[in-house]
Amino acid sequence: MSIDCKHIRNFSIIAHIDHGKSTLADRLLETTGTVEKRQLKEQMLDDMELERQRGITIKARAVRMECLHDGERYELNLIDTPGHVDFHYEVSRSLACCEGAVLLVDAFQGVEAQTVANAYAAIGQNLTIVPVINKVDLVHARVDEVLQEMEQSLAIDSSEVLRVSAKTGIGIKELLAAIVERIPPPQGDPTAVLRAMIFDSHYDSYRGAITYVRLIDGTIKKGQKIRFLRTGTTHEVLELGQFVPQRRACDELVAGQVGYLVCNIKDVKQVHVGDTVTIPGDQAAAALPGYKSPQRMVYCGLYPSEGQNFEELRDSLEKLAINDPSFEYAPESSEALGFGFRCGFLGLLHMEIIQQRLEQEADLDLVQTAPNVTYQILKSNGETIEITNPQDVPDTGQIEEFRQPIVRSNFLVPVEFIGPVMQLCTDRRGTYLKTEYLSPTRAMLSFDLPLAEVIYDLHDKLKSVTRGYGTLDYELVGYFPADLVRLDILVGGKQVDALSIICDRRDADRRGRAIVKKLRGEIDRHMFEIALQAAIGTKVIARETISAMRKNVTAKCYGGDISRKKKLWAKQKEGKKRMKSIGSVDIPQKAFMAVLDTGAERQ
């Protein structure tokens, strides 16, 4: 059954993490009758096991709802989005398919860092904003203060703000009415040449790649031939439909609608998020302006603990990459760990999520190296190269300039914690920019910080110094010169490439001493002495020694001449020397993360 574009509304819910997006989505599903009350469960749209375990949204999800307004039936397509800063790319993908966004603000927490970032992202895409204060039923709700903060930081008229409680259902019907009335319908033409945008996809073992699309123009029908412009491949539509929230097949999708396509695509490399779907032949439509390619911030090595699982790991990464285009990987080898992959992520949480998904969904046992950020090096010959692995840093003589990524960080904190937060940023080589007061009790501090100082534990430290009230958002501003060096770690005289890091020269001595001290506690004693060294080039800057396990070879000697004991000791010494030259040191997974643990410790 075809539907008129003017009866379609496409919108997202955007908010800071834990402000109630998933609960609001649940309540909308219940109120519109999309899901029966007996089938309803918490976090209805968070169908990934990891999302339920952590209580956060990781993947954007689409769902179709129907509602009656003024006697007419409307189709509402909701795309639920994550709130954490690491998944900002998921948010941008969702917004590209919408005409409006519900901006959700917690009635107690107020405007937070990600609230501001997501609101500006939506405004940047010319979306209509429907502002909402959630959790108004709380005893400690600060509705008036939060309204003031929204006016101050987001220039939102307080008279337009809706008051709801996603948990109890207060104001949900008014919100549905506001979505229909305020958000404009899509402008597509159902009779035009087919143009659809791919905004997500996932791999099904039985059906191949399932492609999520938003139709901009035209109509798509079952059995129709379609073309993916980026890869230039043509496929037949075997099944299409919408999410309600499970997949429900239908015969056609028209301009303005959101749905999925099944085309029996077994090669996952043929589906690209941001690609345009059109008809084959000369009349094909031009490509839609796609998404900005996501900028990976953090890189680390992933290796199978058993070498024979390399192929299995590669297949799992391939399937994961289709579902999450913000993640990338390339093969690499390490002397210490064998064959594995160099993987790029948007942040540390994103890295943790990917590793957990691989371990849970693919049942793989992985070894992960310490993460590092991307650097730029200007070589003496004028060439500029990007460094994602410390091992790729050229010799000092070839380096003209070492550049590090700098991010603009915005901290939203209660005013009494301004001093500790400024101290925290100063300790991490931050440059102060400005302070803005959103209300008499809350302020926003802006700093330029090295990304390497932000990603590791700045968020945890911020929560610690602000008693849990501070929030952080950041965006990359560019690469700037810095005095950086590669710090190598030697175990038993051999350089362990997986433990090398890039750090500030002023901080190298402290980091080196901290790492070897940490490693001494993580690496078990062996039958021979193990020297742990931190070095910059050929200069050793720190050393620790793990003493050898020693057997009492003279235990059976009862009295007698000392010469017998001396012979046994000499034989033992010779054996340990031989063992040291041929023995290998077993380095546990914890040791590779020791580098991370010492990253931001301050004396």
N, C-alpha and C positions, 0 to 999 in steps of 0.2 A: 504493500500500500504506500503510494507516494505521499509526501508531505510538503506543504508550502514552506519556503524558506522563512517567511515572516512568523511562523509558529515554532521556530527552532531558536534555542538559546544555548550557546557554548560558553562555559565559564570554568574557572579554576578557584580553588580555595588556597590562599597564600597566608602564611603566618610564621612567626618564630616557632622553634621547636617546643612542643608540649603546650601549645596554646589552645589545642582542642580541635584540630582539623579533622582527624579521623573520627572523633565522636560526632562532630557536626555532620560529616558525610553519612554516618550511621543513622542519625536522626532524620536527615533528608530522605534516605531510602525508606525509612519506616513511614514517615508522614505521607510520602507520595504513593505508598503501597507497592513500591518496586519489589520489596522483599517482605514476605509475610512475617508477622511478629514472632511466630514460633520458630522460624528459620534464622531470625536475626541474632547475631553474636557481636561481641565487641570487636572493633577494628575490622569491620566487614570487608573493606577493600584491601587490607593488608593481608594478602593470602600467602605471602612468603613466610616460611617457618621462622626465619631469622628476624623478621619484622615483629612477629608475635613475642619472640624471646626477649628482644630488646625494647619493645613497646614504642618503636619509632617507625615512620614511613621511610622506606629506602627507594622504592620504585614508584614512579608516577602510574596511576591507574585511571582508566576511563570507565564510566558507567552511564547508561541511558535511563532517564526517569520521565514519567509523564505527570502533568498536573493540570487541573482545571482552573481557569482564571476568567472571570466575566463570561462564563458559559462556553468558553472555547478551550480546546485541548492543545497544550503546548508540550513540545519535546525538549527536555533539559539534558544536555550532555555535560556531565561534571568530570573534570580531570583532577583527581586528588594529587597533591604534590608534597614532597618531603620538606622539612623545615630546617635541617642542619646545613650549615654553610658549605660543607663538602659536596652536597647534592644540589647546589645552585643551578648546575647545568640541567638537571631534571626539571627544575622549575621553569627555566627559559624555554625548554622544549614544549612544555605544556602551554605556556602563555602564547606561543606562536600559533597555536590552534584555536585560540579563544577570542571572543569579542569583549569579554568582561572578566572581572575577578572579584571574589568576596575576600576583603581584607579583614582578617580575624585578629583581634587584640584581646588578651587576657585582662579581665576586670581587676585583677589583683597585681599581676606582674607589670602591666602597662606596656608602653611602646618599648620594644627591645631592638637590639642591633639588626637582626635578620628581618624584623618587621619593616624597618626603614629600607633595607637593601631590596627586599622583594617588592615593596610598594613602588620604589623608583624604577625597578625592572618592568613592572606592569605599566607604569606611566610612560616609560620609554617606548613601549610597543603600542601606545595609544589605546589602551584598554579602558573601559568604563569601570571605575572602582565603586563597589558597594561596601562601605565601611561598617563593621559589626564589632560590638563589644560582647565577648563571651563570658560565661561564668558569673552572670549578674546575680545568681542565687546565693553566691558565697557570702558568708557572714562578714568577711573582711574585704568585700569588693570596694574598690575606690573609683566608682564610675565617673564622678565629676572630675577628679584629678586626671584620670586617664583621658577623658574628653579634652581636657586642657593640653595634655601631652600630644594628642593626635593633631590638634589645631596648630600647636607650636612646631612640631617636627615634620608633619606631613601636609600642612595647610588644608586640612579637611574641615568642612563646616559641621559643627557639632549637631545641628538640626537634622543632618542627613544620616547620622549614625544610628543603626538599629541596635536594640538591646536584646540579647538572647541568652538562653542557657541550653547548650547542646545536650547536657545530661538530663535535664527535666523536661525539655521540649518547649520552654517559654520562648515566644516570639518566632518560632520556626515558620508558621504559616505566613506571618508578615514578611519574613525573609524571602520565602518563595514568591510572594507577590512582588517584592522589590526587584528580584532577579528578572521576572517577566517584564516589569514596567521600565526598569532603568537600563538593562543591558540590551543593546541593539541587536536585531537579528542579523545573520550572515548575509553578505551581499552577493553570493554566487548566483550563476545562471545555470539551471538544470539542463537547458537545451544547448549550451555551449560545448566546445571540445573538452573532453575529460582532463581535469587537472586535480591531483590529490597529493597531499603531503604525508610522507611517512614520518610519524613522530615517535614510534617505538616498535619493537618486535621481540619475539622470543622464539626459542627453538623447541619443537615438540618431536620426540623420538619417532612418533608414528606418522606425523603429518608434515614434517619439515618446518620451515620458517613460517611463523604466523605473523603477518605484517599488520600493524595498527595504522590506520589512515584517517585523515580529515579531508573530506572532499571540498575543494575550493569551487570548482566549476564542473558541469556535466553530470552524467549518470553512469553508474557502473552496475553491470548485471552478471548473474551467474552464467558461466560458459563463455564470457567475453574474453577476447585477447587484449592484454595490457602490456605496456612497455615501461621498464625502469630506465630513466634517462641516464643516470650516472654510469651504470654498467652496460647499458645498451642491450639488455636481454629482454626477450618477449616470453610471456607466460600466459597460461589459460587460468581463469578464475574458477576453481573447483567448488569453492564455498565462500560466501560472504555473510556478514551479519553484524550484530551489535552486542554490546556487553550489558547484561541486565541483572546483576553484575556478571553472571556466568555468560559464556558465549551462546547467543541465540541466532541461528541461521535465518536469513531472509532472501528474497529474490533480487532485490536491488537496493542501492544506496544512492541518494541524490545530493546535489550541492548543499553544503552546510552541515551534513550529517557526519558523525564520527562512528567508525566501525573497524572491522578486521577483514583481511583477505587470506585465504589459504590457496596456494598455487602449486603445491607439491615441490617446493624449492628445497633441494637437499644440500646444495652448496651454500653455506651460511654467508660466504663472501659476496653474494649477489644482492643482499639486502643492506642498504645504508640508511641510517637515520638522517632525515633532512633531504632525502632524495625525492624526486617528483615522479608520480605515476601518471601515465597518459596512454593514448592509443598508439599502436604501431603505424608506420607509414608516413607519408609526406604531410599529412594534416595534424601531426602531433603538436601539442602545445609546447610553449617555451618553458624552461625550467623555472620553478618558483625560487625566489631568493631564500636560500637554505639557512640553516643555523650557522652560527659561528662555531668553528671547530673548537671543542673544549681544550683548555690549556692545562696539561698535566703539571701538577706542582711537585709531586713526590715520586721518587723512583726507588725500587728495591729489587733484589733478586729472589725468585722463587725456584726452589730446587726440590725434586722428589727425594725423600729420605732413602728410598730404594732406587738405584739407578735404572732398573728395568721398567719403572713406571713413567719414563720420560714421554713415550708416545701417548699414554693415557692422559698425562698432564696437558700435553699440547692440544689434544682433542677437546678436553674440558675448557681450556682457555679460549679456544675457537668458538665454542657454543656460548660461553659467557660474554664474549666480546660483541656478539650480535644483540644480546639483551642489554648490554651496557656499553654504548659507544664511547663513553668518557674514559674507558679503560683501554690501555694498549699494551702490547707485549712483543718482544723480539728475542730470538734465541741467543744465549751466551754460554760461555763455559768458564769454570773456575777450577784452579788447581786443587783447592781444598774440597769443593763440593761436586765437581763433575759437570755434567750438562744440565742446564736449566733455562730460565727465561728472565730477561730484564723487563720489569713491568712498571707502567706509569699510572699514577692515580691522581685524583683531585685533592686528596688530603689524607691524613692518618686514619680517620674513621673509615673512609672509603677503602683504604688498604686493608684494614681489619675485616671489613665486610666481605671483600673479595676472597681473602684467605679462608674465612669461615665458610663461605658458600662453596668453595672448592673442596674443603674438608668434609662438609656435611652432604652436599649434593652429589659429589663425585667419589666420596670415600677415599680421599687421598691423604697421605701423611707427608707434610711439607716442611722444608727448612727455609726460613726466611732470613735474608741478610738485613743488616741495619739500613733503614731508609735514608735517602739523601735528596736534596732538591736539585733542580737543573741550574747549572752555571754557564756563563759565556766566557770564552777566552779569545782575546785578540792576539794573534801570533805575530812574530817579528816580520813575516812576509806579507802582513796586511790581511790575512785570512781570519774570519771570525768563525769559531766552532762552538757548538753546544755540548756541554759535558753532563751526561746523566749517570756516569759511572766513574768514581774516583780513579779507577785504573787507566782511564783514557786521558788523564791530565798529562800533557807533554813535559819534556824536560824544562827546567827553569830558564835555560838559555833561549828557548823558543817562545817564551811568554812575554808579550809586550804589556798586556793588561789583563787582570783577572776581574771579572764582573759577577756580582751576586744579585739575585732577584730581591727587589724591595716591594713590600706591600703597604698599602694605606689601610691602617687599622682604626676602626671606630669602636670605642669602649663606652657602653652605656652603664653608668654606675650611680649609686646614691652619693650625694655630695660629700658625705663624711669620709668616703673612701678615695677621694681624688688624689690625696697625697701618696698612699701606698701604691696605687695604680701607676702614678707617674714615676715612682721609684722603681717599680717592676719593669717598666719600659726603658728607663734609663740604663738599668743593669744589663739590658739586652740590646744595647747599642741603638736605641730608638731616637728618632728626631721629633721633638714636640712640634705640633702644628697649631692647634687651637682647642679651646674649650667652649662648648655651647650649653646653655642652661635650658632644658626642656620644661622644667617646672621648678618651684622653689626647692624641691628635694632631689631632683635627678639632673644629671649632666652627661654630655657626650664629649669624650676626649678623643682627639685625633692625633695619631703618631704614624710616622714612616718607620717601619721596622724591617730588618732582614728576614726573609721568609724562613730561613733555617732556624731562627730564634722563635718564630711563631708556631710552627707546626708541631713541635715536639710536646711541650707540656705547658705552653702559655695559658691555654684555656683552663687547665686544672689549677695553675697558680693563681689565675684571676679569680676563680671561684673561691679559692682559699683566702686570699687577702680581702675579698669583698663579702665574705660569709655567705656565698652562694647567690648574691644579688647582681653581680656584674655579668654583662654579656658582651660578646665580641663578634665583629664582622670584618672581613678584609677583602681587598681586591688588589691584583697585581698592577703596579704602576710602571715597572720597567726594570732594566738591569743597569746597575751603577758600579763604578770601579771600587775595589776593596783590596786590602792586603790579606790575601788568602794563601794557604799552603795545603799540600796533601800530607796527611799524617798516616804513616804506615805502621802496622802492627806486625812484629816478628814473633813467631812462636817456635822455640828451638832453633833459632837462627834462620828460619824460613819465613819469608813474607806471606801472610795469609791475605790474599787479595780481597776476600769478602769482608774483612774487618777494616779496610782502609776508609778514611773519611776526609772530607774537605772542611777546614775550619779557619777561623781568624787567627792570624799569626800570634797576636797578643794572648790568645786563649789556648794556644797549642800546648804549652807546658802543662797547664792545669789539666787539660783534657787527656793528654798522654799519660800523666801519672794516675789519673782517676781510672782510665780504661785498663791499664795493666794491673792495677790493684784489684779492680773488679774481676778481671779474668782469672787472677790467682785464686779467687774464691769459687769460680765457676768450673774451672778445669780440674779434673781429678788427678791425684798423684799417679805417676807411672813408675816403672821399674828403673827409670833413669831421670837425672836432673833435667828440668825444663826451664830455659831462660825465656822470659816474656819481656819484649822491648818495644818501645814506641820511638819512631825515628822520623825525621824530616830529611828526605834525601839520604845522605850517608851519615848524618849526625844523629846519634842516639840521645834522646832527651829524657828517657825514663826507663827503669828496669825493675822487674820483680823476678824472684826465682821460686819455682815450685820444687821442693826437695824430693829426692827419690825415695821410694819405698825401700826399706832395707831389711834383709833377712839376717838374723844372727847366725852366721856360718860357723861360729866357734862354740855354739851351744853344747855340742857333743864332746868338746875337748875338756877332759877332766884333769886339770893340773898339767904337769909335764913341761917340756921346753916351750918357750915363747915363739921359737922359730916356726913351729907347726902352725900357730895362729897367724903369724905374719904371712906365711905362704897362702893360707886360705883367704886372708884379706886382699892380698895382691891379685889372686885369681878372680875374686869378686869384682875388684876395681876394673880389671881388664875386661871382664864380661859386660859390665855396665857401660864402659867406653864403646865396646863393639855394638851394644844394644842402642846406644845413643846415636850412632852413625847410621844405623839401618832402621831404627824404630820410628813409628809414626805416632803423632799425638792425636788422640781422639778429642775433638772439640764439640761440645754439646750445643744444641740450639740456643740455650740461654746465653751462651757466651757471645753469640752474634748480636743479641739484643743489649748486651752490656754497654755497647757503644752508645746506644740510645739513652740508657739510664743515666749516663754521665753528661749528657748533652747540655743540660741547662742547670746543673747544680752550681750554685754560687757559694763561694767561701764567705 
